[in-house]
Amino acid sequence: MEFEAFQSSLADPAARRSLLFRDGLPFHVLLAHQFERPDLEALCDTATAIRRLDRHDEGRPFLRGVLAERRILNLFAQPSTRTNESFVAAGEKLGASVRVVSDLRTSSFEKGETVEDSVRVLSSFYDMLVTRHHDDDFAARAAWTLSRSRRPIPVISAGSGRSEHPTQALLDVYTLRHSFAGRGGIDRKRLLFVGDIARNRAIRSLATLLLRFEIDRIDVACPKEHEPDRTFLRPFEERGVTVALHASVADAIRAVGRELDAIYITRLQREWDGPDVKPGTPEPFVLDVRHRSAIRDDCVILHPLPRINELPDAWEDHPGFVVWRQVRNGMWMRAALLATIGGAADEIVALAGRLGL
């Protein structure tokens, strides 16, 4: 299968499942929408089991044996201390050795080596490849190449261009699930997304996964020039989910503030506008503390980070502020994903059950 055919096949649910899963478990992780609701529930259960076992005298040494002798390479062409360290910590919790390559000028990519040749070389030394790249197609091309090789190893996208950030979406679902545990879960909840919808891969990936739940409507506050495109909107329209656009945070809060169960706020993606554009978010898309009185105390506040000025520190004492829990959940969810790919999820959940955790 040529790469173009591989890419096209990813649009078909059955073909996508065949290409990205093995024996019912994820192998390559390229797209948020490759996961169905049972996959999400299983990953969340595994993340919780790992989190609890890590605090247990018997559980902690067990976890360190899950990926013992496995080697993971984090190949990060884009800077991201948080995502990189989250994957490092996740792998080490499970006993894997993790190496990071973040300066591609020291690699043969700088000499013009193809993606195909580079990942074939790297697969000789490692058992999993975690990639972060400004090119939308890098992770997919790596997965396609290795699937055709004699040594196929899993490829996990830690962020691909402007389109995909599947592991961020997974940890966000886990955080929402935990936050709504006493309120019926994610179903029927009302979310407001704030920021650069057209170019923010975290928002786009999480919104995709919300379609796995019983969601009737999402609200979006974003600059007109960064409104969601047809690619974003079409799946919602097909499922009868309303996407309501607002010209500012203030407009959204006035319209639906008391109905909101969660606000997912992001910075504007200024890095796509060129090196001379200063980071920062204009006032209409800042979650001003004056809005606190217009939302409920149990409204969950999330941010994928980094933040600039769009979420002031004064929000940190809001009862629903979960950003730092969200960060830590990234480690647990990525550990769950690595363990699931490694075939150990059932054993992890079973041990947590036997220990009463």
Number of C-alpha atoms within 10 A of each C-alpha: 9 9 13 10 9 17 16 11 17 20 12 12 14 11 14 19 19 15 18 23 18 12 8 10 16 24 25 28 25 26 24 22 23 22 23 15 14 10 14 17 15 17 25 23 19 27 28 22 22 29 23 17 22 19 11 15 9 13 20 17 15 17 21 16 14 22 21 14 11 17 17 25 22 22 22 23 16 18 13 15 10 15 21 20 15 21 26 22 19 24 27 18 24 24 20 22 17 19 13 15 13 19 13 14 10 10 13 13 13 11 10 9 11 12 16 15 14 16 19 19 11 15 21 11 11 17 19 24 23 21 24 25 19 15 15 15 16 20 27 23 19 24 29 23 19 21 17 11 12 9 12 19 22 26 27 27 29 25 29 23 18 19 21 26 26 28 26 27 26 24 26 26 23 25 24 21 18 16 20 19 11 8 11 10 14 22 16 13 21 19 24 25 24 27 27 27 26 22 21 21 22 26 26 24 23 23 22 21 21 20 18 16 14 12 19 16 16 19 20 25 26 24 21 14 9 16 19 20 11 10 10 17 15 12 14 20 12 8 11 12 17 14 16 12 19 20 15 21 25 20 14 20 20 13 12 15 23 14 15 21 23 24 23 20 26 29 24 24 19 16 11 10 10 8 9 8 10 10 15 15 20 11 13 17 24 22 22 17 13 8 13 15 10 15 19 17 14 15 23 23 23 24 24 21 17 10 16 14 18 22 22 13 9 9 15 14 9 16 13 19 20 18 18 13 12 23 21 14 24 28 24 29 30 24 28 28 28 26 25 21 19 18 17 17 24 13 14 24 19 13 17 20 11 8 12 8 16
